Amino acid sequence: MTITLTDRRRRAGSFDWGQVRTVARTDLKQLVQAKDFWLPMMILGSFFFIIIPTILLVTITRIGDVQVVGQISQALDALPQSAQEQIRGTTPEGQTAYALAVFLFAPVAVIVPLTISTAVGAATIVGERERGTGEFLAHSPAGVREIYLGKLIASLIPGYVTTAVGFGAYSLIVNLTVGPEVGGWFFPTFQWWVMILWVLPPFLAICLSLVLRLSAKVRSTAAAQQASGLVSLPLIMIAYSQSTGVLFGAGYLPYILGGLAWVLAIVSLTRGMRSVTRSRLLGVAGGI
């Protein structure tokens, strides 16, 4: 019997990053062509990152010194002392706009990428079976580890691209509308960088590791999306509470919890890799 190079790789357990890039690139090309998917996601990102913040911040900074703004500014006294010390501005309008820009929209950077990446990941494996391409992928030169990582990267990229573009647009809006009220451009703050670069990535990885595992086990995209919603909602709540702690400056706790989240993400991704098998790509394995 002739042993091919692919068979030798599979038996030796070698790893090929070229196959990972091929799987990820193929999925991303299909995603770009699916306008019925990315167009609503783009509208969602624009709504949270641009439309709502612009309307709210412009209204507050242009509304003048009225009773409503005064009441909102008084409500800032309920914030933790560490958060109150961060608030800038000499007028009620400026202080209110600063607090809303820095603290109120914290969930935006968590909800949007998790929602988009989860939607992509939920259909990435079960969708292969529904499109009839699962058999081709199962017999491809790529091993199950390459397939899993390729699918993971293809799910992560849309969320990160949306975050990068949306976060950049949001930063520009905040600096243009709130900056003149507080003495110049100030956003993003250091706490926001901690949240974006340290807190969000591990929670996104944990969520996707669970979603990909579900996508490999269920029998339809609808079932995968329903199950992924149950998985992502608690993680969104945890990530939001963690991001709030980061923005409020809760000492070293955000760094410790972020580090623990990174460890959990690595373990979850490693275990999730076992969920992708060639039998499941062929649709002969049992569902959940």
C-alpha positions as CSV (number, residue, x, y, z in Angstrom):
1,M,0.0,0.0,0.0
2,T,1.3,3.4,-0.9
3,I,1.7,5.9,1.9
4,T,1.3,9.5,0.8
5,L,2.9,12.6,2.3
6,T,-0.4,13.6,3.8
7,D,-0.7,10.2,5.6
8,R,2.8,10.5,6.9
9,R,2.0,14.0,8.3
10,R,-1.1,12.7,10.0
11,R,0.7,9.8,11.5
12,A,3.7,11.9,12.6
13,G,1.5,14.5,14.1
14,S,3.2,17.3,12.2
15,F,1.6,20.7,11.9
16,D,1.3,22.9,8.8
17,W,0.5,26.6,9.2
18,G,0.0,26.8,5.4
19,Q,-3.0,24.6,5.8
20,V,-4.3,26.8,8.6
21,R,-4.0,29.8,6.4
22,T,-5.8,28.0,3.6
23,V,-8.8,27.0,5.7
24,A,-9.0,30.5,7.2
25,R,-8.7,32.3,3.9
26,T,-11.4,30.1,2.3
27,D,-13.8,30.8,5.1
28,L,-13.1,34.5,5.0
29,K,-13.7,34.6,1.2
30,Q,-17.0,32.9,1.7
31,L,-17.9,35.4,4.4
32,V,-17.1,38.4,2.2
33,Q,-19.4,37.0,-0.5
34,A,-22.2,36.5,2.0
35,K,-23.7,40.0,2.0
36,D,-26.8,38.8,3.8
37,F,-24.5,38.2,6.8
38,W,-21.9,41.0,7.0
39,L,-24.3,43.8,6.0
40,P,-26.5,43.4,9.1
41,M,-23.3,43.0,11.2
42,M,-21.9,46.2,9.8
43,I,-25.1,48.0,10.6
44,L,-25.0,46.6,14.1
45,G,-21.4,47.8,14.6
46,S,-22.3,51.3,13.2
47,F,-25.3,51.5,15.4
48,F,-23.4,50.8,18.6
49,F,-20.0,52.5,17.8
50,I,-21.2,55.5,15.9
51,I,-24.9,56.4,15.8
52,I,-25.9,56.1,19.5
53,P,-22.7,57.7,20.9
54,T,-22.9,60.5,18.4
55,I,-26.5,61.4,19.2
56,L,-26.0,61.1,22.9
57,L,-22.7,63.0,23.2
58,V,-23.7,65.8,20.8
59,T,-27.0,66.2,22.7
60,I,-25.3,66.5,26.0
61,T,-22.5,68.8,24.9
62,R,-24.8,71.1,23.0
63,I,-27.8,71.1,25.2
64,G,-26.5,73.8,27.6
65,D,-26.6,74.2,31.3
66,V,-30.1,72.8,32.0
67,Q,-31.6,70.9,34.8
68,V,-31.3,67.5,33.1
69,V,-27.6,67.8,32.7
70,G,-27.3,69.0,36.3
71,Q,-29.2,65.9,37.5
72,I,-27.1,63.6,35.4
73,S,-23.9,65.2,36.7
74,Q,-25.1,64.8,40.3
75,A,-25.7,61.1,39.6
76,L,-21.9,60.8,39.0
77,D,-21.5,61.0,42.7
78,A,-22.7,57.4,42.9
79,L,-19.7,56.2,41.0
80,P,-16.7,54.6,42.8
81,Q,-14.2,57.1,44.2
82,S,-11.6,55.8,41.8
83,A,-13.9,56.5,38.9
84,Q,-14.8,60.0,40.1
85,E,-11.1,60.9,40.4
86,Q,-10.8,60.2,36.7
87,I,-13.6,62.4,35.5
88,R,-12.4,65.6,33.7
89,G,-14.1,68.8,32.9
90,T,-15.0,72.0,34.7
91,T,-18.7,72.2,33.6
92,P,-21.6,69.8,34.3
93,E,-21.9,69.2,30.6
94,G,-18.2,68.3,30.2
95,Q,-18.1,66.0,33.2
96,T,-21.3,64.3,32.2
97,A,-20.1,63.7,28.6
98,Y,-16.7,62.5,29.8
99,A,-18.3,60.0,32.2
100,L,-20.7,58.7,29.6
101,A,-18.0,58.4,26.9
102,V,-15.5,56.6,29.2
103,F,-17.8,54.5,31.4
104,L,-21.3,54.1,29.8
105,F,-20.1,52.7,26.5
106,A,-17.8,50.1,27.9
107,P,-20.1,47.1,26.9
108,V,-19.8,48.3,23.2
109,A,-16.3,47.0,22.9
110,V,-17.4,43.6,24.4
111,I,-20.8,43.0,22.9
112,V,-20.1,43.8,19.3
113,P,-17.0,41.6,18.7
114,L,-18.5,38.7,20.7
115,T,-21.7,38.9,18.8
116,I,-20.1,39.0,15.4
117,S,-17.4,36.3,16.0
118,T,-20.0,34.1,17.7
119,A,-22.3,34.3,14.7
120,V,-19.4,33.4,12.4
121,G,-18.2,30.6,14.6
122,A,-21.6,29.0,15.1
123,A,-22.0,28.1,11.4
124,T,-18.3,27.5,10.5
125,I,-18.3,23.7,11.0
126,V,-21.9,22.6,10.8
127,G,-22.2,24.9,7.8
128,E,-19.7,22.8,5.9
129,R,-22.0,19.8,6.3
130,E,-25.1,21.8,5.2
131,R,-23.3,23.1,2.1
132,G,-22.1,19.7,1.2
133,T,-18.4,20.7,1.5
134,G,-17.7,18.8,4.7
135,E,-16.7,15.7,2.8
136,F,-14.2,17.6,0.8
137,L,-12.7,19.2,3.9
138,A,-12.6,15.9,5.7
139,H,-10.5,14.4,2.9
140,S,-8.3,17.5,2.4
141,P,-4.6,17.4,3.3
142,A,-5.3,19.6,6.3
143,G,-5.3,17.8,9.7
144,V,-8.0,18.3,12.3
145,R,-5.8,20.7,14.2
146,E,-5.2,22.8,11.1
147,I,-8.9,22.8,10.3
148,Y,-9.8,23.8,13.9
149,L,-7.3,26.7,14.1
150,G,-8.2,27.9,10.6
151,K,-11.9,28.0,11.6
152,L,-11.0,29.7,14.8
153,I,-8.9,32.4,13.1
154,A,-11.6,33.0,10.5
155,S,-14.1,33.5,13.3
156,L,-11.8,35.9,15.3
157,I,-10.8,38.2,12.4
158,P,-14.3,39.6,11.7
159,G,-14.8,40.5,15.4
160,Y,-11.3,42.1,15.7
161,V,-11.7,44.0,12.4
162,T,-15.1,45.4,13.6
163,T,-13.5,46.3,17.0
164,A,-10.6,48.1,15.4
165,V,-12.7,50.1,12.9
166,G,-15.5,50.8,15.3
167,F,-13.2,51.6,18.2
168,G,-11.3,54.0,16.0
169,A,-14.5,55.7,14.8
170,Y,-15.8,55.9,18.4
171,S,-12.5,57.4,19.6
172,L,-12.7,60.1,16.9
173,I,-16.3,60.9,17.8
174,V,-15.5,61.2,21.5
175,N,-12.4,63.4,21.0
176,L,-14.3,65.7,18.6
177,T,-17.4,66.1,20.7
178,V,-16.2,65.8,24.3
179,G,-12.5,66.8,23.9
180,P,-13.3,70.6,23.6
181,E,-15.2,70.4,26.9
182,V,-12.4,68.7,28.9
183,G,-9.3,70.5,27.6
184,G,-8.4,68.5,24.5
185,W,-8.2,65.0,23.0
186,F,-8.1,62.3,25.8
187,F,-9.5,59.1,24.4
188,P,-8.7,56.2,24.5
189,T,-7.7,56.3,28.1
190,F,-5.2,53.9,29.6
191,Q,-8.0,51.8,31.1
192,W,-9.6,51.4,27.7
193,W,-6.4,50.1,26.3
194,V,-6.2,47.6,29.1
195,M,-9.7,46.4,28.3
196,I,-9.2,46.2,24.6
197,L,-5.8,44.5,24.6
198,W,-5.9,42.4,27.8
199,V,-9.5,41.8,28.9
200,L,-11.4,41.3,25.7
201,P,-9.2,38.8,23.8
202,P,-9.3,35.9,26.3
203,F,-13.0,36.1,26.8
204,L,-13.4,36.2,23.0
205,A,-11.2,33.1,22.7
206,I,-13.1,31.3,25.5
207,C,-16.4,32.0,23.8
208,L,-15.3,30.9,20.4
209,S,-13.7,27.7,21.7
210,L,-17.1,26.7,23.1
211,V,-19.0,27.8,20.1
212,L,-16.8,25.9,17.7
213,R,-17.2,22.8,19.9
214,L,-21.0,23.2,19.6
215,S,-20.8,23.8,15.9
216,A,-18.9,20.5,15.5
217,K,-21.6,18.6,17.4
218,V,-25.0,19.9,16.4
219,R,-26.8,19.0,13.2
220,S,-27.9,22.4,11.9
221,T,-26.8,26.0,11.8
222,A,-30.0,27.1,13.5
223,A,-29.2,24.8,16.4
224,A,-25.7,26.0,16.6
225,Q,-26.8,29.6,16.7
226,Q,-29.3,29.0,19.4
227,A,-26.8,27.0,21.5
228,S,-24.1,29.7,20.9
229,G,-26.4,32.4,22.2
230,L,-26.8,30.5,25.5
231,V,-23.0,30.2,25.7
232,S,-22.1,33.8,24.7
233,L,-24.7,35.6,27.0
234,P,-23.0,34.6,30.3
235,L,-19.6,35.3,28.9
236,I,-20.8,38.8,27.7
237,M,-22.0,39.5,31.2
238,I,-18.7,38.3,32.8
239,A,-16.6,40.3,30.3
240,Y,-18.8,43.4,30.8
241,S,-18.4,43.2,34.6
242,Q,-14.6,42.7,34.1
243,S,-14.4,45.6,31.7
244,T,-16.3,47.8,34.1
245,G,-13.7,47.0,36.8
246,V,-10.9,47.9,34.4
247,L,-12.4,51.3,33.6
248,F,-13.1,52.0,37.2
249,G,-9.5,51.4,38.0
250,A,-9.9,48.4,40.4
251,G,-6.2,48.1,41.3
252,Y,-4.5,45.0,40.1
253,L,-7.6,42.9,40.1
254,P,-8.3,43.4,36.3
255,Y,-4.8,42.3,35.5
256,I,-5.1,39.2,37.7
257,L,-8.6,38.2,36.3
258,G,-7.4,38.9,32.8
259,G,-4.4,36.6,33.3
260,L,-6.7,33.9,34.7
261,A,-9.0,34.3,31.6
262,W,-5.9,33.9,29.4
263,V,-5.1,30.6,31.1
264,L,-8.7,29.4,30.8
265,A,-8.8,30.4,27.2
266,I,-5.6,28.4,26.3
267,V,-7.0,25.3,28.1
268,S,-10.4,25.7,26.5
269,L,-8.9,26.1,23.0
270,T,-6.8,23.0,23.5
271,R,-9.7,20.9,24.7
272,G,-12.0,22.3,22.0
273,M,-9.5,21.1,19.3
274,R,-10.6,17.6,20.1
275,S,-14.2,18.3,19.1
276,V,-13.3,18.6,15.4
277,T,-13.1,15.1,13.8
278,R,-13.3,14.0,10.3
279,S,-16.4,11.9,11.1
280,R,-18.2,15.0,12.3
281,L,-17.2,16.9,9.2
282,L,-18.7,14.0,7.2
283,G,-21.9,14.2,9.4
284,V,-21.7,10.6,10.7
285,A,-21.0,11.5,14.3
286,G,-23.8,12.0,16.8
287,G,-25.0,15.4,17.8
288,I,-25.4,16.8,21.2
